[in-house]
Amino acid sequence: MTSIVILGAGPAGAAVALGLRRLGYAVTLVSEWRRFAALEGVSLRVLEALRGAGLHHALSEAALPSQRQVNWNGQQHAQNVEFLLDRPTFDRGLREDLRLAGVELVEGRVLSVQSAASGHRIDIDGRQALAADFLVEARGRQAPALGKGLRGPETVSLLNRWQGAPGNTASAVESLEDGWAWMARRADGQCYWQWTVDVSSAGLPGKAQLLDYCRQRRQDSAVARAFFGDEPEADLRLHARSSTAILSPQVCGDNWIRVGDAAMAVDPLSGNGIFQSLSSALQAPAVINTLLCKPERAALARRFHQQRVEQLFLRFARIGRDFYADEARWPDQPFWQVRRRWPDAEIAHAEADFNALRIERAPVLRDGFVDEAEVVITADQPLGIWHVQGVELAPLVRRLMCRESAEQVLAGLTVEQGRMVRSWLLAQGFKP
């Protein structure tokens, strides 16, 4: 039996562990548990992805719905409902999901990892070293860099947490002259204000003065004052963390793989941090299974993982760029100036054009392995889409391009398949 060790027990590491267990692999997961309280705002899509990964206990008591207010470019409006994920509660449930799945959990700080073609040695503080045939790096931004990858503007997020008076659950986002702030409060009075700024131009004071400086900046904001009120603040804490967008130059080898923030970490403005972590993690078990059981497809498996991580990173980077560009009050301020132009000038959502669709052979996931199949290359899916509702799209698109009628091409599909495929065709600009 191949020994597989996963470093990191966040959503990405947990999703890989659960996926590998479903494929029949024994898995050891090493993690140093989170040492500070945190609250994260996630969308309904993120919750659905977490459930799909099998993290049911992690979600059972961790998510609180709230209406998010957005104050951007001098305008205020209510966005969709945001779910506030209490990370300590979420992490406890996550460990229970792993335990029930039969994942061996090792709590400890990883001191070093020595890797070779024959395997890996993991040294853990206060514990016996582990040996692994295959290594999954899922320690997020704490994972050692593999060289110079693609980096966005250097950014830091300063999370302020304190105990206030009990009240309604709520969250909000506000753009500021030199950054932006996300704020949230829970019904029990736990309050959070996270200020995201540019490292080089923020002019932050030293560590001893930073907490008072953040408090003053928060009190200078009319939005924050209205959101939190003027109740006394108890047990005020500060936690600083990097939020620079980073793409690792390499995310997969023959006996290792990087997932989640260890592979690519996005700007928190996109609000999709956990979603992108899961996106790379959910495909990883099939990539690992292919590398271990079908070495003749190793290059295909590595290409599949690398391409999808890179494409996802650029997609979220462009979404963030366009959101930054929507703030037009301070275009010359350093924070906004650089972020409204990074990573490039490519449009985030190209206009659909059915006549521009292409059919190519590309790596896909089939029966727990990476395989190759004909896919349809679209404006929004540059790596290709294989099937919808179990129906392979390339043969249908080829026939439609040869001027066969849609009725003939779609004959034989079930009602639900026909509805979903027609919807997809119309979204690609197909005109019956």
N, C-alpha and C positions, 0 to 999 in steps of 0.2 A: 504494500500500500504506500503510495506516494505521501510524504509528509508535507502538509501545507500550513504555513504560519502566516497569519494576518497581523500586521502592526497597526493598531488604531481601532477603536470601537465606536466611532461615530456612525452616522447613518450609512456612509459608503462602506466602511469595513464590515458592519453588521449585515448589510444587504449581500455582499459578496459571500460572507460566511454562510448565510441561510441558503443562498443559491447553490453553493458547493455541497452543502448537506443534502439538498434535494437531488443532487446528481450522485450521491453516495460516497462523497469524500469525507474523510476524517479531517477536522480543522481545529487548529489551536489559534486562539486570538489573544494577543498581548496588548494591554492598554493601561495607561495611567489615567485614572478617572478625573473628570473635570473638577477643578478645585474652586470654582467661583460660580455664583448664581448668574444665570443669564436668561433672557427672554428673547425669542425670535418670532418675527411675524412671517407667516407662510400663507400661501393661497390654498384654495380647495384642491387644486391640481397636485400640490405637494402632498397633502394628506392622502389623496388617492394613490399616489406613487408609493408612499410609505406603507399603506395597507397592501398594495400589490407586492411589495417586497417581503411581506410577512411580518411586519413590525406592529402587531396588533396590541400587545401589552404596552408598548411604548406610547401608543396613542390613546389608550383607554382613559387616562385622566390628565393628559398633558396639554390639550388644545382648548383654548377659550375663544369663542367668536367675538369679534368686535368690528364696528363700522370704522373704517380708516378715513380720516380727514386729510386732504392733501392741500398744502399751501405752497404753490409753485408759480413763479413768474407774476407775483402779485395777485393771483387769483386763488380762490378757495372753493373746493368742491369735495363731495364725498365719493370715495372710490368703492370698489367692491368690498365685501366683508373680508377682513383679515383674521386669521386664526393665530392667537398668541401661544407659542409653544414654550412651556416652562422646561428648560433644558435639564435641571436636576431630576424632575419627575420623569421626563422623557428618557433620560439615560438609565434610570432605575428600571423602567419598563423594558427598555432595550436589552439590558442584561438578562432580564427574565425570558425574553423571547429567545435569546441565544442559548440560555441554559436549557430551555425546553426542547430546543432543536438538537441538543447533544453536542454543542460547541464547547470545547475545553477553554475556559477562561483563565488567563494568567494576569494578575494585577501587578504591575511594576513598571519602572522607568527603563526604557531601552537605553543602554549605555553605548553600544556600538553594534554595527552589522558588518560582517565580513563576508563578501560574496565572491563566488567563483563559478565556473561552468559546472562543477560537480555538486554545488549546493551552497547553503548559507549557514553561518553561525551567528546567533543573536545573543549578545551578552545583556543580562538584565540585572539591575541593581538589587542585590540581596538575594538573588535566586540563581539556580543552576542554569548554565547556558543552554539554549535550544538549538537543535540542528533542523534544517528544513531543506527539502528537495526543491520546493517552490515557495517564493516569497511574494506576499501582497503588501505593498506599501500604501497605507491608508491613514497616515498620521497627519493629514491635512497640511497646513502651512508649516508645521514643525518638521516635516520630512526634509532630509538633507537634499539640497539642490543637486541636479545632475549636470550642471553647466549653465551657460547663459541661454535662457529661453526668452520668449517674448514677454515683456513686462509693460504694464500700463504706467501712467503717472504715479509716482510714489505717494501713497495715501495711508493715513492712519485714522482709526476710529477710536474715540474716547468714550467709553461706556460709563455713565454715572448711574449708580443705583442707590436708592434710599427707601426708608419706610415712611410713608405718609398716612393720611387718614383713609379709612375704607371708603369705597365709592363704586362707580360703574367702571366696567372694563372698557377701555378705549385705546386707540392708537392714532398717530398722526405723523405726517412728514412735512418739513418746512425747508425751503431753500433760503440760504443766507448769503451775504456778500462774499464770504470766504469759505463756503462749504455748504453742508446741509445737515439737518438733524432729524433723527427718528425718535419718537417718544411714545411711551406706552405706560398704562397703569392697569393694575389688576384690581379686582373687587376687594382683595384683602389689604389694599393700600400700598403694595409694592410698586415703586415708580422707577422708570427707566428713561434716560435721555442719552442718546448716542450721537455725538457730534463727529462728523467725518470731514477731514480737512487735508489740504495739500502739505506734505512734509516740508518741502523746501521753502514755501512762502508763508506758512502759518505764523511764524514768529512766536512759538509757544514758549512759556517760561520753563524753568527747571522743574524737576519732579516734585520738590517740596511745595511749590506754589501752584501746581497744576490743578489740584482739586478746587481751590478757591477761585482760580481763573475760570474754570468751567462753570462753576456756580454763578459767577458774575455774568458770563456770556449767556447762560440760560435765563437769568433774570432780566437781561437786556431785551429778550425776545417777548413781544406782546403775545405771540401765539403760545409760547411755552408757559407764560404766566397764566393765561386764560385756561390752558389745558390742565395744569397741575394745581392751580389755585395758590393761596398763600398760607396753607397749613404748615406747621413745623415739620422740619426734615430730620429724621433720626437715622443714625447708623449710615451716614453717607459714605459710599465707596467709589473708587475709580479703577477701571481696568482699561489699559491701552493695548490695542492690537493692530497689526498691519492689516489693511484691506486693499492692498495693491493687487490689481489683476495680474495673474502670472500663469503662463503656459509652459509646462516642462518641455524641454527640447526632445525628450524621448520618454515614452510612457509604457513601453512593453519590450521585453526581451524573451529569450527562449525559456528562462526559468524564473521570471519575475514580471510583475505588472504594477503600475501605479493607477490608483483610482481616486475619485473625489478631488478634494482640494490639493492632494499631493500630485495630481496630474494636471489640473487646471483650477485656478481659484478666480472667481469673477468679482467684479465691483459689487458691493452690497446694494447699490442703487437698483440693480435689476430685480432684486427681491426673489431671485431664483437660486440662491446658494445651495440649499439642500436639494432642489430639483436637479441642478446640474451634477451634484455629487452622486445622486442616485442614477442619473442617466449613464454615467461611465461605469458605475458599479453593477448595474443590472445586466449589462452585456458581458461583464468580466468573467462570470463562471463559464459561459460557453467558450470564451477565448482561452481560458485556462484549460478547460476540458480538451480543446483541440490541440493545444501545445503539448499536453501530456499524452494523449491517446492517438493523435494523428499527426505525428511530426512532419509528414510530407506536406501538410497544410500550414506549417508554422509561419511562413512568410505571409500567407494570406491572412492568418489570424492577427499577426502583428499589424499588418496594413489596415485591417478592419478597425482595430482599437485606436490606432494612431490617427487615422483620418477622422473618425467620429469625435474624438476628443478635440482635435483642432477645429473642426467645423462648428462644434457646439460652443467653443470658446469665442470664436469670431462672431458667431451669431449673437451671443449675449453682450459682447463688447460693443457691437453696433447698436443694439437696442439701448444700452446705457448711453452711448454717444448721442443718440437722437433725443433721449430724455434730457440730457444736459443741455443740448442745443435749444430745447424748449424754454429754458430760462434765459431771457433776453435782456434783463436789467443790468447785468454786469459782464458784458462780453469781453471786456479788456482786463478783468481781474484774473490773476494767474490761475486760480483754481478752475474757473470756467473756461478760460481761453484754451488751455491744453486739452481739456476733457471733451470739448465739443468737436475736436478734430481727430481724436484717437479712437480706433486703431488705423482707420483709413477713410476713404471717401466712398466706399462701396455702399450701395443702398441696402438697408436691412431687409426690406420686403419688395422683391421685384414683381412687376406686373405679370400676371399669368398670360401665357401665350401658347395655345395648344399646338400650333404649328412649329414651335421652337422645342417641343419635347424631343428627347433623344432616348434611344434604347442602347444600353451597354451592359456588358458582363461586369459584375462587381461582387465583392464579398457580402454575404448575408448570413443570418442565423437560421439554421435548420436542424431541428431535432437535437438540440443541445450542443451543436458544433458550428463552427464557422465553415460555410460552404460557398460556392460560387453560383450565381444565377443571373438571368437577364433582369435588369431593373429599368425603371423609367426615370430619367434625369429631368427634374423640373426646376423652376426658378427658386422655389423654397426648399427643395430637396436635392441639392447639388451632388449628393452621394447616391441618390437614387431611392426609389420606393419600389418594393417588391410586390406586395399584395395588399388588398383591402378586403376585409371580411373573408379572408381565406381565398380570395380570387386573385390569381396572378395577373398583373396589369399589362405587362409587356406584350403578350399575344393579342390582348384586346386593343391596345393602342395601335399596334401594327396594322390590324385589320381596319380600324377606323381611318387610319391615314391612307389606306388603299381604297377609301371611299365606300366601304361596306356600310350599310345602314346600321344605326345604333340598335334597332329592333333585332336584326339578325345577330349582331355581335353579342348582345346581352341575353339572347334567348338561352334558356336552360338554367339561368341563375334563379336562386330562390328570391322571394319577394324582398327579404331583408338585404340579401346580397345585391340585388338590382338597385335598391334604393341607395345603398352606400356607394356603389360604384358610380351611379349616375351623379350623385352629389360630388364625388371626387372629380369626375370628368368636367362638370360645370365649373368647379373651382379652378380648373386648369385652363379655362377659356374655351372649352369645347362648345360649339354651336350646332345643335342637332339640325 
